[in-house]
Amino acid sequence: MSLLRLIVFLLFAHSISLYSQGELRTQNIGDLELTGGGVIKDCKVAYRVFGSANSDSSNIVIYPTWFAGNTEQLRGLMGKGKIVDTSHYCVIALDALGDGFSSSPSNSNGLFPVISIKDMVNSQYILLTKYLKVMKIHAAIGGSMGGMQVYQWLMSYPSFMKKAVPYVGTPRPAVTDMAIWHNQLAMIETAEKCSLPQEEVMRAPNLVMNLFAYTHEYRNERTNRDSFFVYYNGHRKPQPATFTVENYKAQLRAMMSHDIYDGAMPEDAVKKIKAEVFVIAGKYDNLVYHGPAAEFAKLTGSKLYLSESNCGHICVGCELSTVSEMIDEFLKK
């Protein structure tokens, strides 16, 4: 090993050795210039590390968070028989901007600027390359809004990864996706004008999210008429302190503006992609329509698994053993 490679390895190994498994870490990456023209001053990116990295980072997998999620919630998806087998891979789980752990309206002073999915990815790239000294990874994996970030990673930094697994995400939202998200935002803004308590502001948007996340069959099989009001009233609850209404709106707007093709023809835009991609989508996903993901798979010649589970948007969780085997096989090739 050359002296330069040895120094880089020692720096990387030292940074990884500072983490306990799954411990939350936060890095200030400086001022982040945003795609919309704004700036996040002293931008912070939170993350957790699961598993051990190889000396050449050839087993590193990044895993950005889904909408309203955080890296602590990803913990249960690590290990044998899960989304990523951490006995073979080192996972760097990344808290997306706006989730309450990385820079967000809830932990920033003053007016928080408008953010995009691309901004989330750019902040993560700076964290990995400048501060964690990771210049190349094996794969990027993410679900829902995390999947949107994976699609953006493929376009923004096409040489950074060998493989990518976006699941129940979209390269750009379909009309039905946009309608759901715009309607949720309108519900929140209308309720806020009435000065309602936070739990009332979020009651309808949370119910809409839950209804569209599952199929009619799934919900009616699991909630009978006698327990309807328990289910219905369960959406009247305070937002978590780490994911406030303002955070909700920030990430919602980021998804609404998401488009990896950025105005170009999809068949031309995807030519820059270099990684091998395994697309996972739900045939009966009512929250994120599978059409754009299937189109992306066709345009790129990528492997596609279209789940027919009646769990809808949560199909990967319902088929975890099956999907984890497919992902593990794909990552090992």
C-alpha positions as CSV (number, residue, x, y, z in Angstrom):
1,M,0.0,0.0,0.0
2,S,1.4,3.4,-1.0
3,L,2.0,6.0,1.7
4,L,-0.9,8.2,0.3
5,R,-3.4,5.3,0.3
6,L,-2.2,4.4,3.8
7,I,-2.8,7.9,5.1
8,V,-6.3,8.0,3.5
9,F,-7.2,4.6,4.9
10,L,-6.0,5.6,8.4
11,L,-8.0,8.8,8.3
12,F,-11.1,6.9,7.2
13,A,-10.6,4.1,9.7
14,H,-10.1,6.6,12.5
15,S,-13.3,8.5,11.6
16,I,-15.3,5.2,11.5
17,S,-13.8,4.0,14.8
18,L,-15.2,7.1,16.5
19,Y,-18.7,5.7,16.2
20,S,-20.5,3.3,18.4
21,Q,-22.7,1.1,16.2
22,G,-25.8,3.1,15.3
23,E,-24.8,6.1,17.4
24,L,-26.2,9.4,16.1
25,R,-23.5,11.7,14.8
26,T,-23.9,15.3,13.4
27,Q,-21.5,17.1,11.1
28,N,-21.5,20.8,10.3
29,I,-20.7,21.0,6.6
30,G,-20.6,24.8,6.4
31,D,-23.0,26.9,4.3
32,L,-25.0,24.9,1.8
33,E,-26.0,26.7,-1.4
34,L,-29.4,25.5,-2.5
35,T,-30.8,24.8,-5.9
36,G,-33.5,27.3,-5.3
37,G,-31.1,30.1,-4.6
38,G,-31.2,30.1,-0.9
39,V,-28.5,29.1,1.6
40,I,-28.6,27.0,4.8
41,K,-26.1,28.6,7.1
42,D,-23.9,26.2,9.0
43,C,-25.7,23.2,7.5
44,K,-25.7,20.1,9.6
45,V,-26.1,16.5,8.4
46,A,-26.9,13.8,10.9
47,Y,-26.0,10.1,10.2
48,R,-25.5,6.7,11.8
49,V,-23.0,3.9,10.9
50,F,-23.9,0.2,11.0
51,G,-21.4,-2.5,10.3
52,S,-17.7,-2.2,9.5
53,A,-16.1,-0.6,6.4
54,N,-13.4,-2.3,4.3
55,S,-10.1,-0.4,3.9
56,D,-11.1,0.6,0.3
57,S,-14.7,1.4,1.2
58,S,-15.8,-1.2,-1.3
59,N,-18.6,-2.4,1.0
60,I,-20.1,0.9,2.0
61,V,-23.9,1.4,1.4
62,I,-25.6,4.7,2.0
63,Y,-29.2,4.7,3.1
64,P,-31.1,8.0,3.1
65,T,-34.3,8.4,5.1
66,W,-37.9,8.4,3.9
67,F,-40.5,11.2,4.3
68,A,-41.0,12.0,8.0
69,G,-38.5,9.3,8.9
70,N,-35.1,9.4,10.6
71,T,-32.1,7.1,10.8
72,E,-33.1,5.6,14.1
73,Q,-36.1,4.1,12.3
74,L,-33.8,2.5,9.8
75,R,-32.1,0.5,12.5
76,G,-34.6,-2.3,12.3
77,L,-33.8,-2.8,8.6
78,M,-30.1,-3.7,9.2
79,G,-28.9,-7.2,9.6
80,K,-29.3,-10.7,8.2
81,G,-32.6,-11.1,6.5
82,K,-33.2,-7.4,6.4
83,I,-32.8,-4.7,3.7
84,V,-29.0,-4.6,4.2
85,D,-26.9,-7.4,5.8
86,T,-24.5,-5.4,8.0
87,S,-22.3,-8.5,8.5
88,H,-21.2,-7.9,4.9
89,Y,-21.8,-4.2,4.4
90,C,-21.1,-1.0,6.2
91,V,-24.2,1.2,6.1
92,I,-24.1,4.9,6.5
93,A,-27.6,5.9,7.2
94,L,-28.3,9.6,6.3
95,D,-30.9,11.9,7.9
96,A,-32.4,13.9,5.1
97,L,-32.6,17.7,5.4
98,G,-35.9,18.7,7.0
99,D,-36.3,15.5,9.2
100,G,-35.5,17.3,12.5
101,F,-32.0,15.8,12.9
102,S,-30.2,17.3,9.9
103,S,-30.8,21.0,9.3
104,S,-34.5,21.6,9.4
105,P,-37.1,24.3,10.2
106,S,-37.4,22.9,13.7
107,N,-33.7,23.3,14.6
108,S,-32.8,26.4,12.7
109,N,-32.9,30.1,13.7
110,G,-35.0,32.3,11.5
111,L,-36.8,31.5,8.2
112,F,-35.7,28.2,6.8
113,P,-35.2,28.3,3.0
114,V,-37.0,26.1,0.5
115,I,-35.2,22.8,0.0
116,S,-35.2,20.1,-2.8
117,I,-34.4,16.5,-3.0
118,K,-31.2,17.5,-4.9
119,D,-30.2,19.7,-1.9
120,M,-30.6,16.7,0.3
121,V,-28.3,14.7,-1.9
122,N,-25.7,17.5,-2.3
123,S,-25.5,17.8,1.5
124,Q,-24.9,14.1,1.9
125,Y,-22.3,14.1,-0.8
126,I,-20.3,16.9,1.0
127,L,-20.6,14.9,4.3
128,L,-19.3,11.7,2.7
129,T,-16.5,13.1,0.6
130,K,-15.2,16.1,2.6
131,Y,-15.7,14.9,6.1
132,L,-15.9,11.1,6.1
133,K,-13.3,10.8,3.2
134,V,-15.6,8.4,1.3
135,M,-14.9,8.9,-2.4
136,K,-16.8,5.9,-3.8
137,I,-19.4,3.5,-2.4
138,H,-20.8,0.1,-3.3
139,A,-24.4,1.0,-3.3
140,A,-27.2,3.5,-2.5
141,I,-30.5,2.2,-1.1
142,G,-33.6,4.1,-0.1
143,G,-37.4,3.8,0.2
144,S,-40.1,6.3,-0.6
145,M,-38.6,9.8,-0.3
146,G,-35.3,7.9,0.3
147,G,-35.8,6.2,-3.0
148,M,-36.3,9.7,-4.6
149,Q,-32.9,10.6,-3.2
150,V,-31.3,7.4,-4.6
151,Y,-32.7,8.4,-8.1
152,Q,-31.2,11.8,-7.7
153,W,-27.9,10.3,-6.5
154,L,-27.8,8.4,-9.8
155,M,-28.1,11.6,-11.8
156,S,-26.1,14.1,-9.7
157,Y,-23.1,11.8,-8.9
158,P,-23.3,9.0,-11.5
159,S,-19.7,7.7,-10.8
160,F,-20.1,7.6,-7.0
161,M,-21.7,4.2,-6.7
162,K,-21.7,0.8,-8.4
163,K,-25.3,-0.1,-7.6
164,A,-28.5,1.5,-6.5
165,V,-31.8,0.2,-5.1
166,P,-34.6,2.7,-5.0
167,Y,-37.8,1.2,-3.6
168,V,-41.3,2.6,-3.7
169,G,-39.8,5.9,-4.8
170,T,-40.1,7.8,-8.0
171,P,-37.7,9.6,-10.4
172,R,-40.4,12.2,-10.7
173,P,-43.9,12.3,-9.2
174,A,-47.0,11.3,-11.2
175,V,-50.0,13.5,-11.4
176,T,-51.8,11.4,-8.7
177,D,-48.7,11.8,-6.4
178,M,-48.7,15.5,-6.9
179,A,-52.5,15.7,-6.2
180,I,-52.1,13.9,-2.8
181,W,-49.1,16.1,-1.7
182,H,-50.6,19.4,-2.8
183,N,-53.9,18.5,-1.1
184,Q,-52.0,17.7,2.2
185,L,-50.2,21.0,2.0
186,A,-53.5,22.9,1.4
187,M,-55.1,21.1,4.4
188,I,-52.2,22.2,6.6
189,E,-52.2,25.8,5.4
190,T,-56.0,26.1,5.7
191,A,-55.9,24.7,9.3
192,E,-53.1,27.0,10.3
193,K,-55.1,30.0,9.1
194,C,-57.7,28.9,11.7
195,S,-55.1,28.8,14.4
196,L,-56.0,25.2,15.3
197,P,-53.8,23.2,17.7
198,Q,-51.0,21.2,16.1
199,E,-52.7,17.9,16.5
200,E,-55.8,19.2,14.7
201,V,-53.7,20.8,12.0
202,M,-52.1,17.4,11.2
203,R,-55.1,15.2,11.8
204,A,-56.4,15.3,8.2
205,P,-53.0,15.2,6.4
206,N,-51.9,12.2,8.6
207,L,-55.2,10.4,7.8
208,V,-54.7,11.0,4.1
209,M,-51.2,9.7,4.2
210,N,-52.3,6.6,6.0
211,L,-55.2,5.9,3.7
212,F,-53.1,6.2,0.6
213,A,-50.2,4.2,2.0
214,Y,-52.3,1.0,2.1
215,T,-54.8,-0.6,-0.3
216,H,-58.5,-0.8,0.4
217,E,-58.1,-4.5,0.9
218,Y,-55.3,-4.1,3.5
219,R,-57.2,-1.5,5.6
220,N,-60.5,-3.2,5.5
221,E,-59.0,-6.6,6.5
222,R,-57.3,-5.0,9.5
223,T,-59.8,-2.5,10.7
224,N,-63.4,-3.5,11.2
225,R,-66.5,-1.3,11.6
226,D,-66.4,-1.7,15.4
227,S,-62.9,-0.3,15.7
228,F,-63.3,2.4,13.1
229,F,-63.3,5.4,15.5
230,V,-60.2,4.0,17.3
231,Y,-58.5,4.1,13.9
232,Y,-59.9,7.4,12.9
233,N,-59.2,9.2,16.1
234,G,-55.7,7.8,16.3
235,H,-54.7,10.5,13.8
236,R,-55.4,13.2,16.3
237,K,-52.0,13.4,18.0
238,P,-49.2,15.9,18.4
239,Q,-46.4,15.9,15.8
240,P,-43.1,14.5,17.2
241,A,-40.9,17.3,18.6
242,T,-38.3,16.3,16.0
243,F,-40.7,16.4,13.1
244,T,-42.8,19.5,13.4
245,V,-45.5,20.8,11.0
246,E,-42.9,23.1,9.5
247,N,-40.6,20.1,8.9
248,Y,-43.5,18.2,7.3
249,K,-44.2,21.1,4.9
250,A,-40.5,21.4,4.0
251,Q,-40.1,17.8,3.0
252,L,-43.5,17.8,1.3
253,R,-42.5,20.7,-0.9
254,A,-39.2,19.0,-1.7
255,M,-41.0,16.0,-3.0
256,M,-43.4,18.1,-5.0
257,S,-40.5,19.8,-6.9
258,H,-38.6,16.5,-7.5
259,D,-37.7,15.7,-11.1
260,I,-34.4,13.9,-11.8
261,Y,-34.8,14.7,-15.6
262,D,-34.8,18.4,-14.8
263,G,-36.7,19.3,-18.0
264,A,-34.8,17.0,-20.3
265,M,-36.2,14.1,-22.2
266,P,-36.0,11.1,-19.9
267,E,-34.4,8.9,-22.6
268,D,-31.6,11.5,-23.0
269,A,-31.2,12.3,-19.3
270,V,-30.6,8.7,-18.2
271,K,-27.7,8.3,-20.5
272,K,-25.4,9.7,-17.8
273,I,-26.3,6.9,-15.3
274,K,-23.4,4.5,-14.8
275,A,-24.6,2.4,-11.8
276,E,-26.5,-0.9,-12.1
277,V,-30.0,-0.3,-10.8
278,F,-32.6,-2.6,-9.2
279,V,-35.9,-0.8,-9.1
280,I,-38.6,-2.0,-6.6
281,A,-42.2,-0.7,-6.9
282,G,-45.6,-1.6,-5.7
283,K,-48.2,-2.4,-8.3
284,Y,-51.0,-1.3,-5.9
285,D,-49.1,1.6,-4.3
286,N,-51.6,4.4,-4.1
287,L,-49.2,6.9,-2.5
288,V,-46.4,6.8,-5.0
289,Y,-47.6,5.6,-8.4
290,H,-45.3,2.9,-9.8
291,G,-45.5,4.1,-13.5
292,P,-42.5,6.5,-13.5
293,A,-40.3,4.0,-11.7
294,A,-41.3,1.2,-14.2
295,E,-40.6,3.7,-17.1
296,F,-37.2,4.5,-15.6
297,A,-36.3,0.7,-15.3
298,K,-37.3,0.3,-19.0
299,L,-35.3,3.3,-20.2
300,T,-32.2,2.1,-18.3
301,G,-32.5,-1.6,-18.8
302,S,-32.7,-2.0,-15.1
303,K,-34.0,-5.0,-13.1
304,L,-37.6,-4.3,-11.9
305,Y,-39.6,-6.0,-9.2
306,L,-43.2,-5.0,-9.2
307,S,-44.7,-6.2,-6.0
308,E,-48.4,-7.3,-6.1
309,S,-48.7,-7.2,-2.3
310,N,-52.0,-5.6,-1.1
311,C,-49.8,-3.7,1.4
312,G,-49.4,-0.9,-1.2
313,H,-46.7,1.6,-0.3
314,I,-45.6,-0.6,2.5
315,C,-45.1,-3.7,0.3
316,V,-41.4,-4.0,1.0
317,G,-42.1,-4.4,4.7
318,C,-44.8,-7.0,4.1
319,E,-42.5,-8.9,1.8
320,L,-39.3,-8.3,3.7
321,S,-37.9,-11.9,3.5
322,T,-38.5,-12.1,-0.3
323,V,-37.2,-8.6,-1.0
324,S,-34.2,-8.8,1.2
325,E,-33.0,-11.9,-0.6
326,M,-33.4,-10.2,-4.0
327,I,-31.5,-7.1,-2.7
328,D,-28.7,-9.3,-1.2
329,E,-28.3,-11.2,-4.4
330,F,-28.2,-8.0,-6.4
331,L,-25.6,-6.4,-4.2
332,K,-23.3,-9.4,-4.3
333,K,-23.2,-9.7,-8.1
